[in-house]
């Protein structure tokens, strides 16, 4: 009937902080909307086998969404004195 819905594979590579070998993410636990704890284990079980937690979090936004940018521009324009707004209207044909 329908296609099975599979999660897209992640291409993020995790290395063991102890031996530098490849590690696998065994589970993830969201902490906030923009942060998650990744529970991992080292695949180098013969000489390491460590288990550890990485915290993956959004650091900052480089380019905000369009609606945020438009809202910010509108707020700045409204704060301008009337004559400055009139000059701006003439420059951009608002």
C-alpha positions, 0 to 999 in steps of 0.5 A: 500500500504505502511506503514505509516511513524511514528516518533519514540517515544522519551523516554526523560522525561521532568520535570517542573522546577517549581513544578517537575511534568511531562511536555510535549514538545509542539514544537521544534525550531532548533537553530543550527545543534546541538542545539534545543529549546524545548517549554514545558508545565507542565501537572500539570495544577491544581496547576502549568501549567507553560510553559517554554523553555529548550535548548537541545544542544550537549555538546561534542563528546566522540568518533569522527566518524571513518573518523575524527579519520583516518584523524587526525592520517594521519595528525599526521603521516605526521608531523613526521620526516621521520625516525620516520615514517619509525619506525612506518611503521615497527611497523604496517606494513604499 
